Amino acid sequence: MRIHLSYSILLLCLFLTAGPVHAGDPEHGRELHRENCIKCHASMKNGIYGKDGTGIYVRENRRIHSLEALYNQVRRCKTSLGAPWPDSQIEDVVTYLNQNFYKFEE
């Protein structure tokens, strides 16, 4: 009984102290986006996505419809750019994009 209670308390403590699963730094994500993504997105389709390229995220026929798809797309773009982003920077960019454009539940 004590062992089960101890494990329950431990799990409860871990649950209560864990931060959100998607806890990237949106300000750092914005910087990474500005430095790496805007040039490509702004040049796509003769600039129809605007000078900063963010129109790609709010277009009517956008391809990204879930947080998982957003992660996958950021990873694809990172690879295409050859950006040496670790997972924490991917998290930052996804957090920035989600908070400012997509608004998927986390």
Secondary structure, 3 states (H helix, E strand, C coil): CHHHHHHHHHHHHHHHHCCCCCCCCHHHHHHHHHHHCHHHHHHHHHHCCCCCCCHHHHCCCCCCCCHHHHHHHHHHHHHHHCCCCCHHHHHHHHHHHHHHHHCCCC
